[in-house]
């Protein structure tokens, strides 16, 4: 076997493995007071009132490096409201806060490894750095029996994506495609104005690490 054959086989083997979803800091707006039993629907209040804003449907799978699904993963979601405000006492954004918005949900994956949330699209907001506005994004924390990942998901096609300092770092590392969601056609029953996104999350497991090391 020639050196070219060995290199070709190595590349073919590595293509079988997925790349881990990049991590982010948990950030200052992680919910202090989490709503009880909110589940996966952030678009309505407990009283059944619809939250204002563009309807957002986000779904995905939690997988390991080999593409094997991970069941029993706790997927936690939080984000700003349609005005760019977090329901957090430390948020200094002067925009008005939607009093009905909780901005937090939890979903535990089943045997198919899938998760799904309904919410409203968050708005951009100013940071403490002059001139820097964060583009719309969602925060995720995924916890399994082997690992915990905190990351952010970005919306495709947003003008502020090109100016965001955190997303710029992912682009420098050639991993921006792993933190940007993909737009999907609307399913039956979704509002005509809704946004439907898919965002898969990849974490290591002992099985996938062993397989990667043995490649």
C-alpha positions as CSV (number, residue, x, y, z in Angstrom):
1,X,0.0,0.0,0.0
2,X,1.4,3.4,-1.0
3,X,1.5,6.5,1.1
4,X,-1.2,8.0,-1.0
5,X,-3.4,4.9,-0.3
6,X,-2.8,5.2,3.4
7,X,-3.7,8.9,3.4
8,X,-6.8,8.3,1.3
9,X,-8.0,5.5,3.7
10,X,-7.3,7.8,6.7
11,X,-9.4,10.6,5.2
12,X,-12.3,8.2,4.4
13,X,-12.3,6.9,7.9
14,X,-12.3,10.4,9.5
15,X,-15.3,11.4,7.3
16,X,-17.3,8.8,9.2
17,X,-17.0,11.0,12.4
18,X,-19.0,14.1,13.2
19,X,-17.4,17.2,14.6
20,X,-18.3,18.3,18.1
21,X,-20.6,21.3,18.5
22,X,-18.4,24.2,19.6
23,X,-18.9,25.4,23.2
24,X,-19.5,28.9,24.5
25,X,-19.5,30.5,28.0
26,X,-22.8,30.2,29.7
27,X,-23.1,33.9,29.8
28,X,-24.6,36.4,32.3
29,X,-28.2,35.9,31.4
30,X,-28.7,32.2,32.4
31,X,-32.0,32.1,34.2
32,X,-31.9,32.6,37.9
33,X,-35.5,31.8,38.5
34,X,-36.5,29.1,36.2
35,X,-40.3,28.7,35.5
36,X,-41.6,25.4,36.9
37,X,-42.6,22.7,34.4
38,X,-42.3,25.0,31.4
39,X,-41.5,22.1,29.1
40,X,-40.8,22.8,25.5
41,X,-43.4,25.5,24.6
42,X,-42.1,29.0,25.3
43,X,-44.6,30.7,23.0
44,X,-47.6,30.6,25.4
45,X,-48.0,31.4,29.1
46,X,-49.3,29.0,31.7
47,X,-52.7,30.7,31.2
48,X,-52.6,30.0,27.5
49,X,-51.8,33.5,26.4
50,X,-49.8,33.7,23.1
51,X,-46.5,35.5,23.4
52,X,-46.1,38.3,20.8
53,X,-43.5,38.0,18.1
54,X,-42.6,35.8,15.1
55,X,-43.4,32.2,15.8
56,X,-40.3,30.0,16.0
57,X,-40.0,26.2,15.8
58,X,-36.6,24.7,16.5
59,X,-35.8,21.0,16.4
60,X,-32.8,18.8,16.2
61,X,-31.0,15.6,17.3
62,X,-28.4,15.0,20.0
63,X,-25.7,12.7,18.6
64,X,-22.2,11.5,19.4
65,X,-19.1,11.6,17.2
66,X,-20.1,8.5,15.3
67,X,-23.6,9.8,14.5
68,X,-25.3,7.5,17.1
69,X,-28.2,9.2,18.8
70,X,-28.1,10.1,22.5
71,X,-31.3,9.4,24.4
72,X,-32.0,10.9,27.9
73,X,-30.1,14.1,27.1
74,X,-31.5,17.1,28.9
75,X,-31.7,20.0,26.4
76,X,-32.1,23.4,28.1
77,X,-33.0,26.5,26.0
78,X,-33.1,30.2,26.9
79,X,-33.0,33.4,24.9
80,X,-34.0,37.1,24.7
81,X,-37.6,38.2,24.0
82,X,-38.8,39.8,20.7
83,X,-37.5,43.2,22.0
84,X,-34.0,41.9,22.8
85,X,-34.6,41.7,26.5
86,X,-33.9,38.8,28.9
87,X,-36.2,38.2,31.8
88,X,-33.1,38.6,34.1
89,X,-32.5,41.2,36.8
90,X,-29.0,42.0,35.4
91,X,-30.1,42.8,31.9
92,X,-29.4,46.5,31.3
93,X,-30.9,46.7,27.9
94,X,-33.3,49.7,27.9
95,X,-35.8,48.0,25.6
96,X,-39.1,47.1,27.1
97,X,-39.5,43.6,28.5
98,X,-42.5,41.4,27.6
99,X,-43.9,40.6,31.1
100,X,-45.3,37.3,29.8
101,X,-42.1,36.0,28.4
102,X,-40.2,33.4,30.5
103,X,-37.5,32.6,27.9
104,X,-36.7,29.2,29.2
105,X,-37.6,25.6,28.3
106,X,-36.4,22.0,28.9
107,X,-36.7,18.9,26.8
108,X,-35.3,15.4,27.5
109,X,-34.5,13.4,24.3
110,X,-36.2,10.0,23.8
111,X,-35.0,6.9,22.0
112,X,-34.8,8.9,18.7
113,X,-32.4,11.5,20.3
114,X,-34.7,14.3,19.1
115,X,-35.7,17.5,20.7
116,X,-38.2,20.2,19.7
117,X,-39.2,23.6,21.0
118,X,-41.7,26.3,20.1
119,X,-41.0,29.9,20.9
120,X,-40.7,33.4,19.4
121,X,-37.7,34.7,17.5
122,X,-35.5,36.9,19.8
123,X,-34.3,40.3,18.7
124,X,-30.8,41.7,18.5
125,X,-29.5,43.7,21.5
126,X,-26.6,46.0,22.4
127,X,-23.7,44.7,24.5
128,X,-21.6,46.6,27.0
129,X,-19.0,47.1,24.2
130,X,-19.9,50.3,22.3
131,X,-21.1,49.6,18.8
132,X,-21.4,45.8,19.3
133,X,-24.9,44.4,18.9
134,X,-25.5,40.6,19.4
135,X,-27.4,39.1,16.5
136,X,-30.5,37.0,17.3
137,X,-29.4,33.7,18.9
138,X,-30.5,30.9,21.2
139,X,-28.6,29.5,24.2
140,X,-28.4,25.8,24.7
141,X,-27.2,23.7,27.6
142,X,-27.1,19.9,26.9
143,X,-26.4,17.5,29.7
144,X,-25.8,13.8,29.3
145,X,-24.4,11.1,31.6
146,X,-21.0,11.7,30.1
147,X,-20.7,15.4,29.2
148,X,-22.2,18.9,29.4
149,X,-22.2,21.4,26.5
150,X,-23.1,25.0,26.6
151,X,-23.4,26.6,23.1
152,X,-25.2,29.2,21.1
153,X,-27.3,28.8,17.9
154,X,-27.3,31.5,15.3
155,X,-30.0,32.3,12.7
156,X,-29.0,32.0,9.1
157,X,-28.9,35.2,6.9
158,X,-28.9,37.7,9.8
159,X,-27.0,40.9,8.9
160,X,-25.4,41.2,12.3
161,X,-23.9,37.7,12.0
162,X,-21.0,39.3,9.9
163,X,-20.3,41.8,12.7
164,X,-20.6,39.5,15.8
165,X,-17.3,39.0,17.7
166,X,-18.3,35.6,19.0
167,X,-19.4,34.2,15.7
168,X,-16.2,35.7,14.1
169,X,-14.2,33.4,16.4
170,X,-16.0,30.4,15.1
171,X,-15.4,31.5,11.6
172,X,-11.7,31.9,12.2
173,X,-11.7,28.3,13.5
174,X,-13.8,27.1,10.5
175,X,-16.6,25.9,12.7
176,X,-19.3,28.5,12.1
177,X,-21.4,25.9,10.2
178,X,-21.7,24.0,13.4
179,X,-23.4,26.8,15.3
180,X,-25.7,28.1,12.6
181,X,-29.1,26.6,12.2
182,X,-30.6,25.5,8.8
183,X,-34.0,26.8,7.6
184,X,-36.6,24.2,6.9
185,X,-40.0,24.3,5.1
186,X,-43.0,24.8,7.3
187,X,-44.8,21.8,8.5
188,X,-48.6,21.4,8.5
189,X,-50.2,23.4,11.4
190,X,-47.3,26.0,11.6
191,X,-48.3,29.6,11.2
192,X,-47.6,31.1,7.7
193,X,-45.3,33.7,9.4
194,X,-43.4,31.1,11.4
195,X,-39.7,30.3,11.2
196,X,-38.8,26.6,11.2
197,X,-35.1,25.7,12.0
198,X,-33.1,22.5,12.6
199,X,-30.0,22.5,14.8
200,X,-28.3,19.2,15.5
201,X,-25.9,18.9,18.5
202,X,-22.9,16.6,18.7
203,X,-21.2,15.6,21.9
204,X,-18.6,12.9,22.7
205,X,-19.4,9.7,24.4
206,X,-17.0,7.0,25.7
207,X,-18.1,4.8,22.7
208,X,-17.4,7.5,20.1
209,X,-14.1,8.6,21.7
210,X,-12.9,5.0,21.6
211,X,-13.9,4.6,18.0
212,X,-12.2,7.9,17.1
213,X,-9.0,6.9,18.8
214,X,-9.0,3.5,17.1
215,X,-9.6,4.9,13.6
